[in-house]
């Protein structure tokens, strides 16, 4: 294990990662930090980069399956400053704000544009990094600017046109600090939010321990449908299960560990490959 400087040891998180994760999987990590300001964040990033550790920002922990992470500096944004400012047709938000909080506050201002993200259990930074979306809409469609602390410890602002987005991915390195979102005046935002939440509740196992959709949809099909047609809906491997409601959701039934989760991933990929000659790609980020 790489020695952690005294000033950074004070920022180290000793709790098991399972307490933070939406799927409730994860052990105590060797390099798990929770900085309280940007200067502390910079010091962690520079130390990690100097020691050839991958820098992994985390927010709501709703899209990460965490193993031992021996070569990764995991940095939580939970204690960093928060900001939410609305303007006539936009919002400036810190990356550590939950997307559902942002869209509800926007609705109070009669501002619309975020409703399709209702019910996604993630912070804004994670939503941007994954280019999250639904109903043929993505966060990149309403992004204007992103503020990032890069791996050199410098704070840089990007216009959305400077960044490369694709399906469930944003090719950007560094820690997303804030973003400017383009919104529009509307008085029926609450109705839209309710519609999207009802749709999610009817089709997704929201109350279970999960990380949302585990696999990306191939260009020609739904990953969930392929898994279902491969006969795996409801299939269990030890304490992990393919959801009976939505086959692209893998659930921790209570005491699953990292090895059980990764084994179920392998089983699902193998069965779909055998039946349809399709190589499913992970949407969830897996850290060994």
C-alpha positions in Angstrom: 0.0 0.0 0.0 1.2 3.5 -0.9 1.9 5.7 2.2 -0.8 8.4 2.6 0.5 11.8 3.7 -0.7 13.0 7.1 -2.8 15.8 5.8 -4.7 13.4 3.5 -5.2 10.7 6.1 -7.5 13.2 7.9 -9.8 13.0 4.8 -9.7 9.2 4.4 -13.0 7.4 4.7 -12.8 4.3 6.9 -16.4 3.0 6.4 -17.1 0.1 4.1 -18.1 1.2 0.6 -21.3 -0.9 0.9 -22.7 1.9 3.1 -22.5 4.3 0.2 -23.3 2.1 -2.7 -26.9 1.7 -4.0 -26.3 -2.0 -4.5 -24.8 -2.3 -1.0 -21.6 -4.0 -2.1 -18.1 -3.0 -1.2 -15.4 -3.3 1.4 -13.2 -0.8 3.2 -11.0 0.8 0.5 -7.3 1.6 0.8 -7.6 5.1 -0.8 -11.1 6.5 -0.2 -11.3 10.2 0.5 -13.9 12.9 1.2 -12.4 16.3 0.7 -14.2 19.4 2.2 -13.0 22.0 -0.2 -11.3 22.4 -3.6 -7.8 22.8 -2.2 -8.1 19.5 -0.4 -9.5 17.9 -3.6 -6.5 19.3 -5.6 -4.0 17.8 -3.1 -5.7 14.4 -3.3 -5.7 14.4 -7.1 -2.1 15.5 -7.4 -0.9 12.9 -4.9 -2.9 10.2 -6.6 -1.6 11.1 -10.1 2.0 11.3 -8.8 1.6 7.7 -7.4 0.0 6.4 -10.6 -3.4 5.8 -9.0 -6.5 6.1 -11.1 -8.7 9.0 -9.9 -12.3 7.9 -9.5 -14.8 10.6 -8.6 -18.0 9.3 -7.0 -21.2 11.0 -6.1 -24.4 9.1 -5.5 -22.6 5.7 -6.0 -25.5 4.6 -8.2 -23.5 3.3 -11.1 -20.3 1.8 -9.6 -19.7 -1.8 -8.7 -16.7 -1.6 -6.3 -14.1 -4.3 -5.6 -10.9 -3.8 -3.7 -9.7 -0.8 -5.7 -6.1 -1.3 -4.9 -4.9 1.0 -7.7 -7.6 3.6 -7.4 -8.0 6.8 -5.4 -11.8 7.0 -4.9 -12.9 10.5 -4.1 -16.4 11.4 -2.8 -18.0 14.7 -3.6 -20.4 14.6 -0.6 -18.5 17.1 1.6 -17.6 19.6 -1.2 -19.4 23.0 -1.4 -22.9 23.0 -3.0 -24.4 25.6 -5.2 -27.7 26.0 -7.1 -28.5 29.2 -8.9 -31.4 29.7 -11.3 -31.6 32.3 -14.0 -34.2 33.1 -16.6 -33.6 30.1 -18.8 -30.8 28.2 -17.1 -29.4 26.8 -13.8 -25.9 26.7 -12.5 -25.5 23.6 -10.3 -22.6 22.0 -8.4 -21.8 18.5 -9.4 -22.6 17.0 -6.0 -26.3 17.9 -6.1 -28.7 15.0 -6.6 -30.4 15.4 -9.9 -33.9 14.9 -8.4 -33.3 17.8 -6.0 -32.2 20.0 -8.9 -35.3 19.1 -11.1 -37.7 19.6 -8.2 -36.2 23.0 -7.4 -36.4 23.9 -11.1 -40.1 23.0 -11.1 -40.6 25.4 -8.2 -39.2 28.1 -10.5 -41.5 27.0 -13.3 -38.4 25.9 -15.3 -38.5 22.7 -17.4 -36.1 20.5 -19.2 -34.9 18.0 -16.6 -38.0 15.9 -16.1 -36.8 12.9 -18.1 -34.2 12.3 -15.5 -36.7 12.0 -12.6 -36.1 9.0 -10.5 -32.5 8.4 -11.5 -30.6 8.1 -8.2 -27.5 10.0 -9.1 -25.7 13.3 -8.5 -25.3 15.7 -11.4 -21.6 14.9 -11.9 -22.3 11.2 -12.4 -25.3 12.0 -14.7 -23.0 14.1 -16.9 -20.1 11.5 -16.9 -22.6 8.8 -17.9 -24.5 11.0 -20.3 -27.6 9.7 -18.6 -31.0 9.9 -20.2 -34.3 8.4 -21.1 -36.9 8.5 -23.8 -34.3 9.5 -26.5 -33.1 12.4 -24.4 -29.7 12.8 -22.7 -28.2 15.3 -20.3 -25.8 16.4 -23.0 -28.8 17.9 -24.9 -29.3 20.5 -22.2 -25.7 21.1 -21.0 -24.1 24.4 -21.7 -20.9 24.5 -19.8 -19.0 22.2 -17.4 -16.4 23.1 -14.8 -13.8 20.5 -14.1 -10.8 20.1 -11.9 -8.4 18.2 -14.2 -5.7 15.7 -13.3 -3.2 18.6 -13.1 -5.3 20.1 -10.3 -6.4 23.1 -12.4 -10.0 24.2 -12.6 -11.1 24.5 -16.3 -14.4 25.4 -17.8 -15.5 23.7 -21.0 -18.3 24.6 -23.4 -20.4 21.6 -24.2 -19.2 21.9 -27.9 -15.7 21.1 -26.8 -16.6 17.8 -25.2 -17.3 14.4 -26.8 -20.4 12.7 -25.7 -21.7 9.3 -26.9 -24.1 6.7 -25.6 -23.8 6.6 -21.8 -20.4 8.2 -21.8 -18.7 11.6 -21.7 -15.0 11.5 -22.7 -13.7 13.8 -20.0 -11.0 13.3 -17.4 -11.1 15.0 -14.0 -13.6 15.9 -11.3 -16.8 17.6 -12.4 -17.4 20.5 -10.1 -20.3 22.3 -11.6 -22.4 22.7 -14.8 -24.7 25.1 -16.5 -28.0 23.6 -17.7 -30.3 25.2 -20.4 -33.9 25.2 -19.2 -37.2 26.7 -20.4 -40.1 28.4 -18.8 -43.0 25.9 -18.2 -45.8 25.6 -15.6 -46.5 21.8 -16.1 -43.1 20.5 -14.9 -44.6 18.7 -11.9 -47.0 16.8 -14.2 -44.0 15.7 -16.3 -42.0 14.6 -13.3 -45.0 12.6 -12.0 -45.3 10.9 -15.4 -41.7 9.8 -15.5 -41.7 8.6 -11.9 -44.8 6.5 -12.5 -43.2 5.0 -15.6 -40.0 4.1 -13.7 -42.0 2.6 -10.7 -44.0 0.4 -13.1 -41.0 -0.9 -15.0 -38.0 -0.9 -12.7 -37.2 -2.5 -9.3 -36.6 0.9 -7.6 -36.9 -0.4 -4.0 -34.2 -3.1 -4.4 -30.5 -2.8 -4.0 -29.3 -2.2 -7.6 -27.3 0.0 -9.9 -29.9 0.6 -12.6 -29.3 -0.8 -16.0 -26.1 -3.0 -15.9 -25.7 -3.3 -19.7 -25.8 -0.8 -22.6 -28.5 -1.4 -25.2 -27.0 -2.7 -28.5 -27.9 -0.4 -31.5 -30.6 -2.9 -32.7 -32.2 -4.1 -29.5 -32.9 -3.7 -25.8 -30.4 -5.3 -23.5 -33.2 -6.2 -21.1 -35.2 -7.9 -23.8 -32.2 -9.9 -24.9 -31.5 -11.1 -21.3 -35.2 -11.9 -20.9 -35.3 -13.9 -24.1 -32.2 -15.8 -23.0 -34.3 -17.1 -20.2 -32.6 -15.2 -17.4 -35.3 -13.0 -16.0 -35.5 -13.9 -12.3 -32.4 -16.1 -12.5 -30.4 -16.2 -9.3 -26.7 -16.8 -8.6 -26.2 -17.1 -4.8 -27.3 -13.7 -3.4 -27.5 -11.9 -6.8 -30.5 -12.0 -9.0 -31.7 -10.8 -12.4 -34.8 -8.7 -11.7 -38.1 -10.3 -12.4 -39.4 -6.8 -13.3 -36.7 -5.6 -15.6 -34.0 -8.1 -16.8 -31.3 -5.4 -17.2 -31.3 -4.8 -13.5 -29.1 -7.1 -11.4 -30.2 -7.1 -7.7 -28.4 -7.7 -4.4 -30.9 -9.7 -2.4 -29.3 -8.8 0.9 -25.8 -10.1 1.4 -24.2 -10.4 -2.1 -20.5 -9.6 -2.5 -18.4 -8.3 -5.4 -17.4 -11.8 -6.6 -21.1 -12.9 -6.7 -22.0 -9.8 -8.7 -19.2 -10.2 -11.2 -20.0 -13.9 -11.7 -23.7 -13.1 -12.5 -22.4 -10.5 -15.0 -20.3 -13.2 -16.7 -23.3 -15.6 -16.8 -25.6 -13.0 -18.3 -23.0 -12.0 -21.0 -22.3 -15.7 -21.8 -25.9 -16.7 -22.2 -26.8 -13.7 -24.4 -23.7 -14.4 -26.5 -24.6 -18.0 -26.9 -28.2 -17.3 -27.9 -27.9 -14.1 -30.0 -24.1 -13.7 -30.8 -24.2 -10.4 -29.1 -21.5 -9.1 -26.8 -23.2 -7.0 -24.1 -21.2 -4.0 -22.9 -21.4 -2.9 -19.3 -23.1 0.4 -18.5 -22.1 0.1 -14.9 -18.4 0.9 -14.1 -16.7 -2.1 -12.4 -13.6 -1.5 -10.3 -11.6 -4.6 -9.6 
